[in-house]
């Protein structure tokens, strides 16, 4: 009886395996979030400080633009790749699920 049960992969077993897989992904998701926040918060903060300095305190426009350009030159590409790394997993999973349901 046990051998016959192993031949069929039920929906309940699929759901249980999916739940187990999600538990295994938890440390990976935590690392993703930590990496995203570590680079994104300073990246956005520099833009906000430059904009607030320009609009609220009358800082020189060229200085604000230079700071923003330096920010993009130094942190722009790492933040870009980190955001792709962060969002690509869920987006690709959604696209794959959508593609599978069409078939």
C-alpha positions in Angstrom: 0.0 0.0 0.0 2.8 2.4 0.8 4.5 1.8 -2.6 1.3 2.6 -4.4 0.9 5.8 -2.3 4.4 6.9 -3.3 3.6 6.6 -7.0 1.0 9.3 -6.9 2.0 12.9 -6.1 -1.1 14.5 -4.5 -2.0 18.1 -4.3 -1.6 17.9 -0.5 1.9 16.7 -0.9 2.6 19.4 -3.4 1.4 22.1 -1.0 3.4 20.6 1.8 6.6 20.6 -0.3 5.9 24.2 -1.4 5.6 25.2 2.3 8.9 23.5 3.1 10.6 25.2 0.2 9.4 28.6 1.3 10.8 28.0 4.8 14.2 27.2 3.1 14.1 30.5 1.2 13.6 32.6 4.4 17.3 33.2 5.0 17.8 34.1 1.3 15.0 36.6 1.4 16.4 38.2 4.6 19.8 38.5 2.9 18.1 40.1 -0.2 16.3 42.7 2.0 19.4 43.5 4.0 21.5 44.0 0.8 18.7 46.1 -0.8 18.4 48.3 2.2 22.2 48.7 2.8 22.6 50.3 -0.6 19.3 51.8 -1.4 18.8 53.9 1.8 22.1 55.9 1.3 21.4 56.2 -2.5 18.0 57.8 -1.9 19.2 59.8 1.1 21.8 61.6 -1.0 19.2 62.6 -3.5 16.9 63.8 -0.8 19.6 65.8 1.0 20.7 67.4 -2.3 17.2 68.3 -3.3 16.3 69.7 0.2 19.5 71.7 0.2 18.7 73.2 -3.2 15.0 73.8 -2.7 14.8 74.7 1.0 18.2 76.2 1.8 19.1 77.8 -1.5 22.2 75.7 -2.2 24.0 76.2 -5.5 22.2 74.3 -8.3 25.5 73.1 -9.8 26.6 71.7 -6.4 23.4 69.8 -6.0 23.6 68.4 -9.5 27.2 67.4 -9.0 26.4 65.6 -5.8 23.5 63.8 -7.6 25.8 62.8 -10.4 28.5 61.5 -8.1 25.8 59.5 -6.3 24.7 57.9 -9.6 28.3 57.3 -10.7 29.2 55.5 -7.4 26.0 53.8 -6.2 23.8 53.8 -9.3 24.9 50.6 -10.9 25.2 48.6 -7.7 21.7 49.7 -6.7 20.4 48.8 -10.2 21.8 45.3 -10.0 20.6 44.8 -6.4 17.1 45.9 -7.3 17.1 43.4 -10.3 18.4 40.7 -7.9 15.6 41.6 -5.4 12.7 41.9 -7.8 13.7 39.4 -10.5 12.9 36.3 -8.4 9.3 37.1 -7.8 8.8 38.6 -11.3 10.2 35.6 -13.0 8.2 33.2 -10.8 5.1 35.1 -11.7 5.9 35.0 -15.4 6.6 31.3 -15.3 3.4 30.6 -13.4 1.5 32.6 -16.0 3.1 30.8 -18.9 2.4 27.4 -17.4 -1.3 28.2 -16.9 -1.6 29.3 -20.6 -0.5 25.8 -21.8 
